[in-house]
Amino acid sequence: MQTPAVRINLRNIEENARLIRKRCQAGGISVTGVVKGAAGDLKVAEALLRGGITSLGDSRLKNIITFRQTGFKGEIVLLRLPQLAEVEKVIEYVDISLVSELATVKALSLAATKAAKKHGIIVMVDVGDLREGLLPGELADFFSKIISWPGLELKGIGTNVGCYGGVLPTRENTELLLKLKARLESKFAVKLGTISGGNTATTLLLEDLKLPVGINHLRVGEGILQGTDITNQRIIKGLNQDNFTLVAEIIELKDKPSVPQGEIGHDAFGKIPQFPDRGTRRRAILAVGRQDVKIDGLTSLRQGIEILGASSDHLIVDLTELGGEYQVGDHLEFRLDYGAMLAVMTSPYIEKQYLEEPAD
Ligand SMILES: *Cc1c(COP(=O)(O)O)cnc(C)c1O
């Protein structure tokens, strides 16, 4: 096996997709499966589709173009607000864009008209997380401008919390979306069919039966890919975790003191390192580093292995507790948090190894 590698359990991901979809469906909610955390990996996208997902979401147009080029004909949602320079491609490859700027909607309208197409838009509302979206008070004015623009299909309104400000989805901030919908529908005599309530973090409200009736769409990535909900600090019950793990090879294994010898300057990242003296320790160097992965997002799958640190190309672990169990050439495997998964899936130095079988 070529390493470093990310081991991807497609069957587990497929099962997660199926369960998320089933839970949402039971609450009258359609799901866009979000693939960006796996850097738009095609096999991962296919696992979502096998799990019954019919709408794919990604933040990068490049990934979306690949989905289309490999023959996906279903609905695609662009999750990051479109850049003005990409609107023609957005019209060509994407069905629905999330929007919050007049200039962008105007450009989409012009490009869609030129291509003789209708482009779906969901107007984003910022209910407090301070990432994308109009503030609630700005919405009516925005609608009054875009409502008559050609080439567009006004699908509805949506919100995103939990990603930037760490704001938790609540009944209150989700209900706000429904109040705004009612106001806009009566003021402009339109039907807003899609009320897109949020991402993985909002599935907790759904499970607790606290999601206001009327929210009918969620965009779920982390939950399907990782089986976790980091915003609410939980593992999602019934879902598979550790669907992405990192495998790296031991290239040096030696007993060394735990404190460096010599005058201490700055490390390769400009920090002055601190080391507690724990005597002589058995340490391994693995052939993977900061260029490939977010080190603080790694946890050893095996107990008794402690990550000490890393430089660009070397990860250093302490495996004193496991005595003589390992030798040079052996592999260690690590659990990845969302950020670490994102990094390894994006690194061209990490091989991808697909497992079709469930882990258990
Ligand atoms: C990334 C993203 C999602 C998916 O978020 P998860 O937490 O992975 O479920 C949903 N909506 C938008 C706008 C996003 O950018």
The ligand as an SDF file (V2000), in Angstrom:
LIG
                    3D

 15 15  0  0  0  0  0  0  0  0999 V2000
  -20.6170   23.7400    3.9550 C   0  0  0  0  0  0  0  0  0  0  0  0
  -22.0010   24.2100    3.8780 C   0  0  0  0  0  0  0  0  0  0  0  0
  -23.0360   23.3660    4.2800 C   0  0  0  0  0  0  0  0  0  0  0  0
  -22.8010   21.9950    4.8620 C   0  0  0  0  0  0  0  0  0  0  0  0
  -22.3530   22.1330    6.1610 O   0  0  0  0  0  0  0  0  0  0  0  0
  -22.1040   20.8440    7.1080 P   0  0  0  0  0  0  0  0  0  0  0  0
  -21.8590   21.4380    8.4310 O   0  0  0  0  0  0  0  0  0  0  0  0
  -20.9550   20.1250    6.5470 O   0  0  0  0  0  0  0  0  0  0  0  0
  -23.3550   20.0440    7.0780 O   0  0  0  0  0  0  0  0  0  0  0  0
  -24.3290   23.8380    4.1580 C   0  0  0  0  0  0  0  0  0  0  0  0
  -24.5820   25.0710    3.6770 N   0  0  0  0  0  0  0  0  0  0  0  0
  -23.6140   25.9030    3.2910 C   0  0  0  0  0  0  0  0  0  0  0  0
  -23.9730   27.2510    2.7750 C   0  0  0  0  0  0  0  0  0  0  0  0
  -22.2920   25.5100    3.3740 C   0  0  0  0  0  0  0  0  0  0  0  0
  -21.3260   26.3470    2.9950 O   0  0  0  0  0  0  0  0  0  0  0  0
  1  2  1  0
  2  3  1  0
  2 14  2  0
  3  4  1  0
  3 10  2  0
  4  5  1  0
  5  6  1  0
  6  7  2  0
  6  8  1  0
  6  9  1  0
 10 11  1  0
 11 12  2  0
 12 13  1  0
 12 14  1  0
 14 15  1  0
M  END
$$$$
